[in-house]
Amino acid sequence: MAKKLSKNVAKARAAVEPRPYTLADAVSLLQKVKFAKFDETVDLTMRLGVDTRHADQMVRSTVVLPHGLGKTKRVAVITTGDRLRDAEQAGADFFGGEELVEKIQKENWTDFDALIATPDMMKSVGRLGKVLGPKGLMPSPKAGTVTADVEKAVKEYAAGKVEFRNDTGGNVHCVVGKVSFEKAKLVDNIQAMITTVRKLKPQTSKGAYFKKVVLKGTMTPAVFVNVQ
């Protein structure tokens, strides 16, 4: 027996047509049908026309959302010497050298949203793959989380820099803000993400690149977005 939908869910679903909306209309609709008593997170999912069996068709990068995520990210830094002071002054929530590596390794500690490491510490950080890898927290040069410029990296991630990569199904999932954002700011954030992903289209990818783009709040129905 199918589970009966609540009145709020049923009403929200009835308001969303199964067709693509313009980005502006999709955001307006999402904000109109929200019903949760908390400030819902807005997720963007893009199904891309890529073949993930080929390394040259992986889509991975970062983007600094113009209006942030509506919350401050917790940033940890693994470094040594003067860069520890740089990390502290930039506002890192946690920072340290070998002792922080050991804490993560021995305690499976991952109480942070982004981990930044300087190149000289990567030999030690490499031991953390089993803990950090499954959670997508392993530092990498491509994501800008392996860098000598600790101060810049900390400030960018704390302000809302987002790292993304496609999964095995060719989908890119990312948080783009809160339902309570002003419509224009939410549109800006989503457009920044879409534009960044568009620029990363692999040369070997054939056919439609954006196969399906969906916008969804934590509790809202999915709204299809036309990005062609």
Summary of the structure (lengths in Angstrom):
residues: 228
radius of gyration: 19.6
end to end distance: 39.7
largest distance: 63.4
contacts: 684
relative contact order: 0.27
helix: 38%
strand: 22%
